[in-house]
Amino acid sequence: MSQNDAEVQKQIHHMMAFIDQEAREKAEEIEAKAEEEFQIEKGRLVQQQRLKIMDYYERKEKNLELQKKIQQSNMLNQARLKVLKCREDHILALLEEARQRLGEVVKDRDRYGKILKGLLGQGLYQLMEKKMTVRCKEGDLQLVKEQMKAALADYKKETNKDCEVIFDTTNFLGADVTGGIEMFTDNSKIKVTNTLESRLDLMSRQMLPEMRKTLFGANQNRKFED
């Protein structure tokens, strides 16, 4: 009996060892499986977060690039506006200098007389009336009267029409006018302004594109000339 008990105990210990070994192997297998699943899930989460971070910084980089382009565009536009402002200021300064030099024209009475004749003749052809009123500066009255005779003679020769001219000796052109004349129809409803300032303004508007081209060169972006 004692020998049989020993064999039984031996078998029991052997079975317990076998069960313990299987349990350990099973536990290791479960642990390995869990570790594998953990690593897979961790890798998935890490990759997911990595993609989110990459997408975040990609969008941020695009926004920064867009802001950079907008800033560069704004700075370029501001620079262009400054250049245009400087150019316009330069042209205005030249025109102002030209206005100040109008006084030199008036001082040369022979030259000024020829200019007055042309301005008077132009007024005659523009109005084409039988009776007109001429207004000038008080100091130019005598010179205007003299040039009007020559202008009327040319007008009569070209149109075969007479014109009665009245000189306004009550309301002369103001001190802000350098020279030239104003002409009115008999009822004063139509007026022709041929002062030196008005002629300069007209010429400057007409020659403005040419002035810009001469001073600053041709503008490749300009489609229309004004």
TIGUZA-929286 format. One record per atom (N, C-alpha, C): residue number from 1; atom name; x, z, y. Coordinates in pm, 1 decimal. Each point is the difference from the previous one (the first is absolute). Example, Ala and Ser with C-alpha at 12.3 -4.5 7.8 and 13.67 -1.06 7.14 Angstrom:
BEGIN
   pos   site         c1         c3         c2
     1      N     1319.0      780.0     -569.0
     1     CA      -89.0        0.0      119.0
     1      C       90.0        0.0      120.0
     2      N      -35.0      -72.0      105.0
     2     CA       82.0        6.0      119.0
     2      C      -77.0       73.0      109.0
! end
This chain:
BEGIN
   pos   site         c1         c3         c2
     1      N       82.7        0.0     -118.6
     1     CA      -82.7        0.0      118.6
     1      C       86.8        0.0      124.5
     2      N      107.7       76.1       -8.8
     2     CA       86.5       10.5      118.1
     2      C       65.5     -133.4       32.0
     3      N       30.6      -73.5     -111.6
     3     CA       59.3     -132.1       25.2
     3      C     -100.2      -94.1       60.0
     4      N     -119.3        6.5      -42.0
     4     CA     -105.3      -86.4       55.0
     4      C      -26.4       35.8      144.6
     5      N        2.6      125.7       32.0
     5     CA      -22.5       41.5      140.5
     5      C      110.4      -54.3       89.7
     6      N      117.6        0.7      -53.9
     6     CA      112.2      -50.9       80.1
     6      C      -14.0     -148.7       26.7
     7      N      -45.3      -69.0     -102.1
     7     CA      -18.2     -144.6       18.4
     7      C     -113.0      -27.6       99.9
     8      N     -103.5       84.0      -14.4
     8     CA     -111.5      -17.6       94.1
     8      C       45.8       25.6      143.5
     9      N       76.2      107.0       17.9
     9     CA       49.2       33.9      134.3
     9      C       90.3     -112.5       55.1
    10      N       79.1      -53.2      -95.2
    10     CA       89.4     -109.6       41.2
    10      C      -79.5     -121.0       43.9
    11      N     -104.4      -31.4      -75.7
    11     CA      -83.4     -115.6       35.6
    11      C      -72.0       24.3      133.8
    12      N      -43.3      130.1       12.2
    12     CA      -70.0       32.7      126.8
    12      C       94.7      -18.5      118.0
    13      N      123.0       51.0      -15.2
    13     CA       97.6      -14.3      110.0
    13      C       31.8     -146.8       25.5
    14      N        9.6      -75.8     -110.4
    14     CA       27.1     -142.6       14.0
    14      C     -113.9      -70.3       73.2
    15      N     -122.9       35.2      -35.7
    15     CA     -117.1      -61.6       66.2
    15      C       -5.3       40.9      147.1
    16      N       32.7      129.6       26.4
    16     CA       -1.7       46.4      139.1
    16      C      106.6      -72.6       81.9
    17      N      114.4      -22.8      -60.3
    17     CA      107.3      -71.8       70.1
    17      C      -40.6     -143.9       27.0
    18      N      -63.4      -56.2     -100.0
    18     CA      -45.7     -139.0       16.1
    18      C     -103.7      -10.2      111.1
    19      N      -98.4       96.7       -3.6
    19     CA     -104.3        0.5      103.6
    19      C       62.1       23.1      137.7
    20      N       97.0       94.6        4.5
    20     CA       66.8       30.0      127.6
    20      C       76.0     -122.2       51.7
    21      N       65.3      -72.1      -93.2
    21     CA       73.6     -120.2       39.2
    21      C      -94.1     -107.7       51.8
    22      N     -110.5      -17.9      -69.5
    22     CA      -98.5      -99.5       43.9
    22      C      -57.7       38.0      137.1
    23      N      -25.4      131.7       16.2
    23     CA      -54.5       46.7      128.1
    23      C       97.3      -25.5      113.4
    24      N      129.3       26.7      -29.6
    24     CA      102.3      -24.5      101.8
    24      C       10.0     -149.0       33.1
    25      N        0.6      -79.1     -105.3
    25     CA        8.0     -144.9       22.5
    25      C     -121.8      -49.7       77.3
    26      N     -117.1       53.1      -36.7
    26     CA     -123.3      -39.2       69.9
    26      C        5.7       43.2      146.0
    27      N       47.6      121.8       20.7
    27     CA       11.5       51.2      137.0
    27      C       96.5      -85.1       81.7
    28      N      114.7      -34.1      -65.0
    28     CA       97.0      -86.2       69.7
    28      C      -58.6     -136.5       30.0
    29      N      -76.9      -49.9      -97.1
    29     CA      -64.4     -130.5       20.8
    29      C      -99.0        6.0      116.0
    30      N      -79.7      108.9       -0.3
    30     CA      -97.6       17.4      109.6
    30      C       71.7       15.9      133.7
    31      N      108.0       78.0       -3.5
    31     CA       77.1       22.0      123.2
    31      C       61.9     -130.2       48.8
    32      N       53.5      -78.8      -94.5
    32     CA       59.4     -128.9       38.3
    32      C     -105.2      -94.5       54.9
    33      N     -117.0        2.0      -66.5
    33     CA     -109.9      -84.3       46.7
    33      C      -44.7       40.6      139.7
    34      N      -10.9      132.4       19.4
    34     CA      -40.7       50.9      131.5
    34      C      103.1      -34.4      106.7
    35      N      131.0       11.6      -37.9
    35     CA      106.9      -33.7       94.7
    35      C       -3.4     -147.6       35.6
    36      N      -26.0      -82.7     -100.7
    36     CA       -9.2     -143.7       24.0
    36      C     -116.2      -33.2       92.2
    37      N     -116.7       61.1      -29.2
    37     CA     -117.2      -24.1       85.2
    37      C       23.7       53.2      141.1
    38      N       70.2      116.7        7.4
    38     CA       31.9       57.6      131.0
    38      C       89.4      -93.8       81.1
    39      N      104.0      -52.1      -69.1
    39     CA       91.5      -89.9       69.4
    39      C      -69.7     -128.3       43.8
    40      N      -89.3      -49.8      -87.9
    40     CA      -76.0     -120.6       35.0
    40      C      -88.6       26.1      121.4
    41      N      -72.8      111.6       -3.9
    41     CA      -88.8       33.7      112.4
    41      C       79.0       27.4      126.3
    42      N      114.4       70.9      -18.2
    42     CA       85.0       26.0      116.8
    42      C       52.0     -130.6       59.8
    43      N       42.0      -91.4      -89.9
    43     CA       47.8     -129.5       47.5
    43      C     -108.3      -78.0       71.0
    44      N     -121.9        9.5      -56.3
    44     CA     -112.3      -70.6       64.3
    44      C      -29.1       56.8      138.0
    45      N       -3.6      133.6       10.1
    45     CA      -26.0       64.5      128.4
    45      C      112.2      -27.9      100.0
    46      N      124.3        5.3      -49.5
    46     CA      113.8      -27.2       89.5
    46      C       -5.9     -142.8       51.4
    47      N      -27.7      -94.6      -90.2
    47     CA      -10.4     -139.9       39.9
    47      C     -114.0      -21.1       97.1
    48      N     -112.3       68.6      -26.7
    48     CA     -115.9      -11.0       88.7
    48      C       33.5       50.0      140.0
    49      N       66.7      116.1        5.7
    49     CA       37.6       55.6      129.6
    49      C      107.6      -84.7       67.2
    50      N       92.2      -55.8      -83.9
    50     CA      103.7      -86.7       55.9
    50      C      -61.9     -122.6       65.6
    51      N     -101.3      -59.1      -66.8
    51     CA      -68.3     -116.9       56.6
    51      C      -72.7       36.6      128.6
    52      N      -60.4      120.4        0.3
    52     CA      -69.1       44.8      120.9
    52      C       98.5       17.4      114.8
    53      N      115.1       62.0      -32.5
    53     CA      101.6       20.8      104.0
    53      C       55.4     -133.1       49.2
    54      N       26.7      -91.1      -94.0
    54     CA       50.8     -131.9       38.7
    54      C     -101.7      -74.0       84.8
    55      N     -128.3        9.7      -37.9
    55     CA     -105.7      -65.6       77.8
    55      C      -10.8       61.7      138.1
    56      N       11.7      134.0        6.3
    56     CA       -7.9       70.5      129.4
    56      C      111.2      -45.3       93.9
    57      N      123.3       -1.0      -53.0
    57     CA      112.9      -38.0       85.2
    57      C        1.0     -150.4       29.7
    58      N      -54.5      -78.8      -90.8
    58     CA      -10.9     -143.1       26.1
    58      C      -97.0      -25.9      115.4
    59      N     -113.5       71.9       -4.8
    59     CA      -96.7      -14.1      109.8
    59      C       57.7       53.6      129.9
    60      N       72.9      111.0      -12.0
    60     CA       62.1       57.1      119.6
    60      C      103.6      -94.8       58.4
    61      N       77.8      -63.5      -87.8
    61     CA      100.2      -96.6       45.1
    61      C      -65.1     -120.4       66.8
    62      N     -111.4      -46.0      -58.5
    62     CA      -72.4     -112.0       59.8
    62      C      -55.2       38.0      136.6
    63      N      -53.1      124.0       11.0
    63     CA      -52.0       45.5      128.7
    63      C      110.7        9.1      104.0
    64      N      115.8       50.0      -43.5
    64     CA      113.5        8.6       92.2
    64      C       46.1     -138.5       43.8
    65      N        2.2      -93.3      -94.7
    65     CA       38.7     -137.1       33.2
    65      C      -98.9      -63.6       95.5
    66      N     -130.6       27.9      -24.3
    66     CA     -103.4      -52.6       89.3
    66      C       13.2       59.9      139.2
    67      N       23.1      132.6        6.6
    67     CA       17.9       65.9      128.9
    67      C      123.2      -53.6       71.6
    68      N      104.7      -28.1      -77.8
    68     CA      121.9      -55.9       58.4
    68      C      -26.6     -137.1       60.9
    69      N      -75.9      -83.8      -75.8
    69     CA      -32.9     -133.0       51.2
    69      C      -87.1        8.6      124.2
    70      N      -98.5       92.3       -2.0
    70     CA      -87.5       18.4      116.4
    70      C       80.8       46.5      120.7
    71      N       91.8       95.3      -23.9
    71     CA       84.1       50.1      108.8
    71      C       90.0     -110.0       55.6
    72      N       58.7      -78.7      -90.3
    72     CA       84.7     -110.9       44.8
    72      C      -80.9     -101.6       80.5
    73      N     -122.8      -28.0      -48.6
    73     CA      -86.6      -94.4       71.1
    73      C      -36.6       53.2      137.7
    74      N      -31.9      130.3        7.3
    74     CA      -34.5       60.5      128.9
    74      C      118.7       -3.3       95.7
    75      N      117.2       32.5      -52.7
    75     CA      120.2       -1.0       84.2
    75      C       30.8     -141.5       47.4
    76      N      -19.3      -98.4      -90.4
    76     CA       24.4     -139.3       37.3
    76      C      -98.5      -45.5      107.5
    77      N     -127.9       38.5      -17.6
    77     CA     -101.1      -35.7      100.4
    77      C       29.2       66.2      133.6
    78      N       41.5      127.1       -3.5
    78     CA       34.3       69.8      123.1
    78      C      118.2      -66.5       70.2
    79      N       98.6      -41.7      -80.7
    79     CA      116.1      -68.4       57.6
    79      C      -41.3     -133.3       63.0
    80      N      -88.6      -72.5      -70.4
    80     CA      -48.1     -127.8       53.8
    80      C      -75.7       21.2      130.3
    81      N      -85.3      104.5        2.3
    81     CA      -76.9       29.4      121.2
    81      C       92.8       36.3      115.7
    82      N      107.1       74.5      -31.3
    82     CA       95.6       35.8      105.2
    82      C       69.4     -124.0       54.5
    83      N       35.5      -90.7      -92.7
    83     CA       64.6     -125.2       42.7
    83      C      -94.8      -81.5       87.8
    84      N     -127.2      -11.7      -45.1
    84     CA      -98.6      -74.5       78.4
    84      C      -22.3       65.2      135.7
    85      N       -3.7      134.2        0.6
    85     CA      -20.2       72.0      126.7
    85      C      117.0      -26.0       94.4
    86      N      121.1        4.9      -52.6
    86     CA      119.0      -26.5       82.9
    86      C       -1.8     -142.9       53.5
    87      N      -42.2      -94.4      -86.2
    87     CA       -5.7     -139.5       44.6
    87      C     -103.2      -18.4      110.2
    88      N     -119.4       58.4      -20.3
    88     CA     -104.8      -13.5      101.4
    88      C       41.2       68.0      129.3
    89      N       65.7      116.9      -12.5
    89     CA       47.4       69.3      120.8
    89      C      102.0      -86.1       73.7
    90      N       84.6      -68.5      -75.5
    90     CA      101.3      -86.2       61.8
    90      C      -66.8     -116.4       73.8
    91      N     -100.6      -59.8      -63.0
    91     CA      -71.7     -111.6       64.3
    91      C      -72.4       48.3      125.9
    92      N      -65.8      116.5       -9.8
    92     CA      -69.7       55.7      117.2
    92      C       98.4       29.2      112.7
    93      N      119.8       47.0      -36.7
    93     CA      101.7       26.9      102.0
    93      C       44.1     -129.6       68.2
    94      N       13.6     -106.3      -80.5
    94     CA       36.8     -129.9       58.2
    94      C     -109.0      -52.2       93.4
    95      N     -126.6       15.8      -42.3
    95     CA     -110.6      -45.7       83.8
    95      C       -8.3       82.0      128.5
    96      N       27.0      129.7      -11.1
    96     CA       -1.5       84.5      119.3
    96      C      112.0      -40.0       95.0
    97      N      114.2      -33.0      -58.0
    97     CA      111.5      -47.0       83.0
    97      C      -36.5     -132.1       68.8
    98      N      -72.2      -87.7      -73.7
    98     CA      -43.1     -127.4       58.6
    98      C      -97.2       25.0      115.3
    99      N      -89.4       98.8      -16.1
    99     CA      -94.9       31.5      108.2
    99      C       74.9       48.8      124.6
   100      N      100.2       81.6      -23.4
   100     CA       76.6       50.7      114.2
   100      C       75.6     -111.6       71.0
   101      N       36.0     -103.2      -75.0
   101     CA       73.4     -111.9       60.7
   101      C      -91.2      -97.6       72.5
   102      N     -131.1       19.1      -11.9
   102     CA      -91.9      -88.5       73.2
   102      C       23.0        9.2      150.7
   103      N       44.2      117.1       43.4
   103     CA       27.4       15.8      143.2
   103      C      108.2      -93.4       49.2
   104      N       95.9      -34.3      -88.0
   104     CA      106.0      -93.5       38.3
   104      C      -55.7     -140.2       21.8
   105      N     -105.6      -35.4      -75.4
   105     CA      -64.0     -131.4       17.3
   105      C      -61.4      -10.3      138.8
   106      N      -66.9      109.2       41.8
   106     CA      -68.0       -1.2      130.1
   106      C      100.6      -10.4      114.4
   107      N      117.0       57.0      -19.7
   107     CA       99.8       -1.4      107.4
   107      C       51.3     -140.7       28.5
   108      N        3.8      -85.1     -101.6
   108     CA       41.8     -139.3       18.4
   108      C     -123.5      -79.1       44.7
   109      N      -20.8      -13.0      131.7
   109     CA     -124.9      -54.4       53.2
   109      C      -20.7     -146.2      -38.0
   110      N      106.9      -78.0       -8.7
   110     CA      -15.9     -140.1      -39.3
   110      C      -49.2       -9.0     -144.2
   111      N       63.0       71.9      -86.0
   111     CA      -40.8        0.7     -141.1
   111      C     -140.1       59.4      -14.8
   112      N      -24.8      108.4       72.0
   112     CA     -130.3       65.6       -6.6
   112      C     -110.1      -92.4       52.3
   113      N       32.7      -78.8      104.3
   113     CA      -98.5      -92.9       55.3
   113      C      -41.4     -104.7     -102.9
   114      N       97.3      -51.9      -75.4
   114     CA      -32.9      -98.6     -103.5
   114      C      -86.9       61.8     -109.7
   115      N       30.3      126.0      -31.7
   115     CA      -80.5       69.2     -101.6
   115      C     -142.8       17.7       48.8
   116      N      -13.8       37.8      128.0
   116     CA     -134.0       17.8       57.2
   116      C      -78.5     -130.7       -0.8
   117      N       66.2     -107.2       29.8
   117     CA      -67.6     -129.5       -1.5
   117      C      -55.2      -30.2     -139.6
   118      N       81.4       26.7     -102.4
   118     CA      -45.1      -23.4     -136.2
   118      C     -117.0       90.8      -37.6
   119      N        6.0      125.8       40.9
   119     CA     -108.3       93.6      -31.3
   119      C     -129.3      -37.7       71.9
   120      N       12.9      -43.4      124.0
   120     CA     -118.0      -42.2       76.6
   120      C      -61.4     -125.7      -60.2
   121      N       85.6      -96.6      -35.5
   121     CA      -50.4     -122.5      -60.3
   121      C      -70.0       28.0     -131.6
   122      N       56.2       88.0      -78.1
   122     CA      -64.1       33.7     -126.4
   122      C     -137.0       62.6       22.4
   123      N       -8.9       87.1      100.5
   123     CA     -128.8       61.2       32.1
   123      C     -103.0     -102.2       44.6
   124      N       43.2      -98.0       75.3
   124     CA      -91.8     -105.2       45.8
   124      C      -57.1      -78.4     -117.4
   125      N       86.7      -36.6      -92.4
   125     CA      -45.8      -76.9     -116.3
   125      C      -84.9       83.9      -95.3
   126      N       24.0      128.9       -3.4
   126     CA      -78.0       85.5      -88.7
   126      C     -142.1       21.4       53.7
   127      N      -10.8       16.7      130.2
   127     CA     -131.9       27.5       58.2
   127      C      -76.8     -127.4       32.6
   128      N       67.9      -99.7       53.6
   128     CA      -63.9     -128.6       32.8
   128      C     -126.8       20.3       84.0
   129      N       11.3       84.1      103.0
   129     CA     -113.4       30.2       87.9
   129      C       22.1      -63.1      137.2
   130      N     -110.8      -16.2       72.4
   130     CA        9.1      -56.8      134.9
   130      C       49.1      103.6      100.1
   131      N      -22.3      127.2      -32.2
   131     CA       39.5      105.2       92.0
   131      C       60.8      114.7      -79.8
   132      N      114.7       46.5       42.1
   132     CA       68.7      107.9      -71.7
   132      C       59.6      100.1       97.3
   133      N       25.1      121.0      -52.5
   133     CA       65.0      105.4       78.2
   133      C      132.2       35.4      -66.2
   134      N      104.2       14.0       80.9
   134     CA      133.3       33.7      -49.3
   134      C       39.6      136.8       54.3
   135      N       52.2       81.4      -89.4
   135     CA       47.9      133.6       39.4
   135      C      146.3       10.0      -39.3
   136      N       82.7       56.6       88.6
   136     CA      142.3       15.6      -27.8
   136      C       48.9      128.7       63.5
   137      N      129.7       23.0       -6.3
   137     CA       56.1      115.1       69.4
   137      C        8.1      -32.4      149.3
   138      N      -10.7      102.3       79.3
   138     CA       -3.5      -22.0      145.0
   138      C      126.1      -68.9       49.2
   139      N      114.8       36.0      -56.7
   139     CA      126.5      -59.7       43.0
   139      C       16.4     -144.2      -46.1
   140      N      -82.9      -45.6      -94.6
   140     CA       10.0     -136.7      -51.7
   140      C     -101.2      -94.0       63.2
   141      N      -85.3       51.1       88.3
   141     CA     -112.7      -78.9       50.1
   141      C       44.7     -132.4       60.2
   142      N       97.8        1.2       86.5
   142     CA       42.3     -121.5       67.1
   142      C       59.8      -99.4     -100.0
   143      N       81.1       49.4      -93.3
   143     CA       61.0      -86.8     -101.2
   143      C     -106.9      -58.9      -91.5
   144      N     -100.9       79.1      -33.1
   144     CA     -108.7      -48.5      -85.7
   144      C      -78.5     -109.9       71.8
   145      N      -24.9       18.9      128.3
   145     CA      -72.4     -101.5       77.4
   145      C       77.4     -131.4        1.7
   146      N      131.5       10.2       15.8
   146     CA       81.5     -120.8        3.4
   146      C       -2.9      -72.9     -135.0
   147      N       13.1       73.6     -106.0
   147     CA        1.2      -60.8     -132.6
   147      C     -138.2      -50.2      -41.7
   148      N     -104.4       61.8       55.5
   148     CA     -135.7      -45.4      -32.1
   148      C      -22.9     -140.7       54.2
   149      N       57.5      -32.3      113.1
   149     CA      -16.1     -135.1       55.4
   149      C       55.7     -104.1      -98.7
   150      N      118.5       28.4      -54.6
   150     CA       60.8      -93.1      -94.1
   150      C      -79.2       -5.1     -130.3
   151      N      -50.0      115.4      -44.5
   151     CA      -77.8        5.8     -124.0
   151      C     -131.1      -75.8       15.6
   152      N      -64.9       12.3      118.4
   152     CA     -126.6      -70.8       25.0
   152      C       22.2     -150.7        6.2
   153      N      112.7      -38.9       56.1
   153     CA       30.9     -143.8        7.4
   153      C       14.9      -58.6     -140.5
   154      N       70.1       70.1      -86.8
   154     CA       15.5      -47.0     -139.0
   154      C     -134.6        0.2      -72.5
   155      N      -79.3      103.7       26.0
   155     CA     -131.5       11.3      -64.4
   155      C      -90.9     -115.6       43.4
   156      N        1.2      -31.3      128.7
   156     CA      -80.6     -110.8       53.7
   156      C       45.3     -132.8      -60.3
   157      N      131.1      -14.9      -15.0
   157     CA       54.4     -124.8      -54.3
   157      C      -41.1      -19.4     -145.4
   158      N       -1.3      106.4      -77.9
   158     CA      -29.2       -9.6     -143.3
   158      C     -149.3       -5.2      -30.5
   159      N      -81.8       72.0       80.1
   159     CA     -143.1       10.9      -33.0
   159      C      -90.0      -74.7       97.2
   160      N       56.8      -38.0      114.2
   160     CA      -79.0      -63.9      105.8
   160      C     -113.0       92.0       46.9
   161      N       28.0      128.8       -1.6
   161     CA      -98.4       99.7       44.7
   161      C       62.4       86.8      108.1
   162      N      -87.9       41.8       93.2
   162     CA       42.6       91.5      104.8
   162      C      -35.9      143.1      -39.5
   163      N       72.9       92.5       56.0
   163     CA      -27.0      141.2      -28.9
   163      C       26.0       81.7      125.6
   164      N      -97.6       81.7       36.2
   164     CA       16.2       88.8      114.7
   164      C       56.4      133.1      -49.6
   165      N      111.1       39.3       57.9
   165     CA       65.6      123.2      -43.9
   165      C       -7.0      104.2      110.3
   166      N      -45.0      119.6      -35.6
   166     CA       -6.4      112.8       92.2
   166      C      103.0      103.7      -44.3
   167      N       76.6       49.4       93.3
   167     CA      100.2      101.5      -31.4
   167      C      -55.1      138.3       33.5
   168      N        3.9       88.4      -99.9
   168     CA      -51.1      135.8       18.2
   168      C      102.5       81.7       77.9
   169      N      -32.4       28.4      125.8
   169     CA       91.8       77.4       85.2
   169      C      -46.9      144.1       15.9
   170      N      -94.5       39.2      -82.8
   170     CA      -50.2      137.9        3.9
   170      C       51.8       81.6     -118.0
   171      N       -7.0      -62.5     -118.2
   171     CA       43.6       68.9     -122.0
   171      C      120.8      -72.8      -59.1
   172      N      117.7       49.4       30.5
   172     CA      122.1      -60.6      -53.4
   172      C       31.6       59.6     -137.8
   173      N       86.2      -67.9      -74.1
   173     CA       44.8       54.3     -128.9
   173      C       76.5      128.9       21.9
   174      N      -14.6       93.5      -95.6
   174     CA       57.5      132.8       16.1
   174      C      150.7        5.1      -15.8
   175      N       53.7      120.1       22.4
   175     CA      144.3       20.0       -5.9
   175      C       53.5      -11.4     -143.1
   176      N      -89.1       14.3      -98.6
   176     CA       44.2      -10.0     -139.3
   176      C       21.0     -144.4      -43.8
   177      N      -36.7      -95.1       86.8
   177     CA       17.0     -142.4      -29.5
   177      C      122.2      -50.9       75.3
   178      N       91.3      -65.0      -71.8
   178     CA      122.2      -50.1       63.0
   178      C      -26.4     -125.0       82.7
   179      N      -81.9      -88.3      -52.1
   179     CA      -30.3     -124.3       70.8
   179      C      -98.6      -83.0      -79.2
   180      N      -23.6     -123.6       52.7
   180     CA      -98.7      -85.3      -63.3
   180      C     -132.8        5.2       73.1
   181      N     -105.7      -53.3      -63.2
   181     CA     -128.8       -9.6       68.5
   181      C     -116.7       27.3      -95.8
   182      N     -114.5       22.8       57.1
   182     CA     -126.6        3.7      -72.0
   182      C      -94.1      -97.6       68.7
   183      N      -79.6      -72.9      -76.9
   183     CA      -93.3      -98.5       56.7
   183      C     -139.0       27.9      -54.9
   184      N      -99.9      -14.8       86.7
   184     CA     -138.7       27.7      -36.2
   184      C      -87.3     -119.4       36.2
   185      N     -107.8      -16.1      -74.9
   185     CA     -102.2      -96.1       40.9
   185      C      -72.7       56.1      120.5
   186      N      -80.7      -81.6       62.8
   186     CA      -68.7       40.7      124.0
   186      C      -88.1      122.8      -22.0
   187      N      -62.3       10.8     -116.8
   187     CA      -86.6      115.4      -27.5
   187      C       76.9      115.0      -65.9
   188      N      130.5      -17.0      -17.3
   188     CA       87.9      103.2      -56.6
   188      C      -31.3       36.2     -145.5
   189      N      -75.9      -86.7      -68.2
   189     CA      -33.9       29.6     -138.8
   189      C      112.2      -40.3      -96.3
   190      N       79.9      -97.9       42.0
   190     CA      110.7      -45.0      -84.7
   190      C      130.4       27.7       73.1
   191      N       93.2       57.8      -71.8
   191     CA      127.2       39.5       61.2
   191      C      115.7      -52.9      -83.0
   192      N      101.1      -52.8       67.6
   192     CA      123.6      -41.8      -65.4
   192      C      112.0       89.4       51.8
   193      N       62.5       73.1      -91.4
   193     CA      110.3       89.6       38.3
   193      C      131.4      -68.3      -31.0
   194      N       72.5      -34.1      104.5
   194     CA      129.1      -65.0      -14.8
   194      C      107.8       78.5       73.4
   195      N        2.0      131.3      -24.0
   195     CA      108.1       80.7       55.6
   195      C      123.7      -18.2      -87.0
   196      N      115.1       38.1       52.7
   196     CA      122.8      -11.7      -78.8
   196      C       -6.4       87.4     -125.0
   197      N      -61.7      119.8       14.2
   197     CA      -12.3       89.0     -115.5
   197      C      -88.5      -60.0     -108.3
   198      N     -112.6      -60.8       40.2
   198     CA      -90.8      -59.0      -99.0
   198      C       65.9     -118.1      -70.2
   199      N       77.6      -78.3       74.0
   199     CA       68.7     -113.7      -61.2
   199      C      108.8       47.6      -97.0
   200      N       68.8      107.8       37.0
   200     CA      101.5       55.4      -88.5
   200      C      -64.3       53.2     -128.0
   201      N     -114.3       68.7       14.1
   201     CA      -70.4       52.0     -117.6
   201      C      -43.0     -114.2      -92.2
   202      N      -51.7     -106.8       59.9
   202     CA      -44.5     -114.7      -79.0
   202      C      117.4      -64.4      -72.6
   203      N      109.0      -19.6       72.5
   203     CA      118.2      -61.9      -61.2
   203      C       59.2       88.0     -109.6
   204      N        0.0      132.5       24.0
   204     CA       58.4       90.0      -99.9
   204      C      -81.2       -1.1     -128.3
   205      N     -133.8       -9.5       11.4
   205     CA      -84.0       -6.5     -120.7
   205      C       24.2     -129.9      -76.2
   206      N       15.0     -108.6       74.9
   206     CA       22.8     -128.6      -64.3
   206      C      138.8       -9.1      -62.9
   207      N       98.1       64.0       63.6
   207     CA      138.4      -11.9      -46.4
   207      C       42.3      116.1      -90.0
   208      N      -92.9       93.4      -25.6
   208     CA       36.0      117.8      -78.5
   208      C       59.2      -34.3     -137.4
   209      N      -61.9      -90.8      -77.4
   209     CA       60.6      -34.6     -129.9
   209      C      140.6      -57.7       14.1
   210      N       17.8      -85.0      101.5
   210     CA      131.6      -60.3       21.2
   210      C      101.9      104.8       43.2
   211      N      -46.8       97.9       81.1
   211     CA       89.2      107.8       43.2
   211      C       44.3       83.2     -120.3
   212      N      -96.6       32.7      -87.9
   212     CA       34.6       78.9     -119.6
   212      C      101.9      -74.8      -86.5
   213      N      -23.6     -130.5      -15.9
   213     CA       89.5      -80.1      -84.1
   213      C      138.1       -8.4       60.5
   214      N        7.5      -16.4      131.6
   214     CA      129.2      -10.3       67.4
   214      C       76.6      131.8       -5.7
   215      N      -71.6      110.1       20.4
   215     CA       65.6      131.3        4.7
   215      C       33.7       55.2     -137.9
   216      N      -93.2      -17.0      -95.1
   216     CA       14.2       69.1     -128.4
   216      C        8.4      -94.6     -120.2
   217      N       -8.8     -129.1       24.8
   217     CA        3.7      -94.4     -110.8
   217      C     -138.0      -23.0      -57.9
   218      N      -10.7      -99.9      -86.8
   218     CA     -129.6      -34.2      -59.3
   218      C      -41.6      107.6      -99.0
   219      N     -128.3       35.7        3.3
   219     CA      -57.7       97.3      -93.2
   219      C      -59.9      -75.4     -118.2
   220      N       60.8       18.4     -117.5
   220     CA      -46.1      -72.2     -118.6
   220      C     -136.9       46.9      -46.6
   221      N      -38.6      122.9       38.9
   221     CA     -129.5       54.9      -45.8
   221      C     -115.5      -35.7       92.5
   222      N       30.0      -54.1      118.3
   222     CA     -106.0      -30.4       96.6
   222      C      -65.1     -133.9      -36.5
   223      N     -132.2        4.0      -22.1
   223     CA      -73.3     -121.4      -34.1
   223      C      -59.2      -66.9      123.3
   224      N      -31.6       81.1      101.9
   224     CA      -62.0      -53.5      120.2
   224      C       81.2       40.3      120.9
   225      N        6.7      -87.9       95.3
   225     CA       68.4       27.5      125.8
   225      C     -104.6       33.6      104.3
   226      N       21.6      109.5       74.7
   226     CA      -94.4       37.9      106.6
   226      C       75.8       26.7      128.9
! end
